[in-house]
Amino acid sequence: MSKNAVEKLKSFRSKKFDQSAAIIVKIDIDQQTIDIEDEFTDISIEELADQIPEQQPRYIGYTVKRQTNDGRTTYPLMLIYHTPNGAKHDQQMMYSTSIGQIYSAGGFTKSFEIRDVDELNDEWLEEKLSFYR
């Protein structure tokens, strides 16, 4: 993992965002390095889906402001692992073996896997955030 990626992931987990934020992480297969592809603030889950390549694996760190049932404000930190069915086998292998490294570096509290970026919508998010109640 590149030094920049480690620093950006650590920074992502420690920042407090107004509403939501995302960080997209990719693996350069040729260089065999893990790098940050993009970062966003105040992005909805559906807007985020539009930023993810449909046929290439990615890791997505996502946090969103939440009100708990007892009125507290929380910022759950989740890792979304996008592994499309049509991805090349070597890409899938490289991504699946690196998820622990990303999870640890980002300090994520939960990870979820998706096969299709169209899964990322408000319903999906609400279902996954029920874990944090």
N, C-alpha and C positions, 0 to 999 in steps of 0.2 A: 504494500500500500504506500502511495506517495506520502511524503511528509506533509504536503499541502492538504491532502485528503484527511489525514489524521487530525490536523489542526482545525480544519473546517468542520469535521464531525464533532469534535470536542466543543467548538464554539457554538455549533447548532444546538447541542444538548443543554448548554448553560445559558443561552439567551432567553429572555422573556419577550415574546412577540405580542403585538396588540390583539390579533385575532388568530391567524394561522400562518404557517410557514412550511416550506418543503425544500428538500435538498435531494438532487438526483445524482446517483453514483453509478459510474460505469466501469467496466473492465476493458482495457485496451488489450485485446487478445494477442496482437503482434508483439507489443512491448511487455506484455504480462504485468501490467501495472493497474492499480485501482485508483481512479481519479474522480474528482467532482465534475459533473457535466453541467449542472445549472443549480441556481438557488432562487427561491421565490419567497415573497412575503405577501400576506393578505391574499392568498389564493385558495379558492374553493376546491373541493375534491374533484369536481367535474372539470374545472379549468385545468387542474393538474393532469387529469387523464389526457387532455389534448396535447400535453407537452412530452408525453412518453411515447417512444417509438413502438409501434404495434408489433413488429416482428423481431425485436431485439430485447434480450433480458436487461433489466435494470433493477437497482435497489433504490427505493424512495423512502427517505426519512420524512415523516409528516407529523406535525403537531397542530392542534386546534384548541382554542379556548373553550372550556366546558364549565357549566354550572352543575355541581353535584346535587343530589336530592336534598342534602342538608344545607345548601346555599353556598358552599365553598366554590371558589374558582380554581380550576386545575388546567394544566396543559399536558395532556397525555402525549407521550412520545412513542410513536410506533414506527416500525420498519415494515415496508411493503416490498415484497420480493416478486417482481414481475418476470415470469418465465413462460413466454408464449409457446404453444404447441409447435409452431413452425420454426422455432429457433434452431440454429445449427447445433449438432450434438456437442462439439467442443466448447461452444459458448455455454450451453446448459451445464456441462461438467464444471467449467471454471467458476461459474456463478454459484453453483450449489456447494462447492468446496470452500468458497470465500465468505459465505453468509455469517458464520460465527465471528469472523474478524470484523466485519462491518457492524454487526450487532454489538459487539464489545466496545469498539472504538466510539460508537455513537451513544452508548449508554441507553439503548432503547429498552423499553419495558415490556414490549410485546411485538411479535412479528406475525405477519399475515402473508399468504401467498395468493397471487392472482395469475390467471392464464390469459385473460383478455382485459385490455385497458377499459373496455366498456363496463366492466364490473364496478369501476370506481365511480360511485354516485352517492347521493345523500343517504339513500336507504342502506347501502353497504356500510357507509361510515357509521350511521346510527347503530347498526347491528354490532359492529366491531367495538364501538365505544361503550357498549353496554358492559363490557368487561371491566371498565374503569369506574363503575358506580359505587 
